[in-house]
Amino acid sequence: MRLLIDTHCWLWLQVSPERLAPEVLSLLGDPDNEILLSAASSWEIAIKVALGRLELPAPPEAYVPQRLAADGISGMAVEHVHALRAGALPRHHQDPFDRLLIAQAQLERMGVLTADSAFLSYDVDVVWAGLAPPRPPKKQSR
């Protein structure tokens, strides 16, 4: 199975894996699964650290690659086609980083590991990462 891991889920894996469902931890630990972290997630992490909204034990340019290697998670580049698809997606989700992850998952035909119910509004396979069941996505007003 190929899965793109949402930024918050990757961070949970690093600092509070108990927030992830036990079956998700098994899935992440299975060497037969290919788990990927988008460059968009690294960008999001770097921005949040720079804004003081996220603390890491090391600078993101050291921490992220070290943790990817330790966890056996591969990086995924952002291509122009991904960015263009993200811009064309319906506005169910306003977060540009998450929209890019959705576009990547659609185009690369992979699931997304997330605990963000807004992903459920898109044509993408969601593997629910949270302990609590997903809440129905909020309706976006036009």
Number of C-alpha atoms within 10 A of each C-alpha: 11 16 22 27 24 23 22 15 19 23 17 13 17 14 10 11 15 12 16 20 15 14 12 17 15 10 16 20 13 12 11 10 13 16 26 22 21 22 17 21 23 18 14 16 22 18 14 14 15 13 10 9 9 11 13 14 7 10 12 19 11 10 12 22 15 12 15 17 11 9 14 14 19 15 19 15 13 15 10 9 11 21 16 12 16 21 13 11 15 11 15 17 22 11 10 14 20 21 26 23 26 28 25 26 23 19 13 13 13 20 20 25 26 24 23 19 16 20 22 21 15 17 12 18 17 21 16 21 23 18 14 11 10 15 11 10 14 12 10 9 6 4
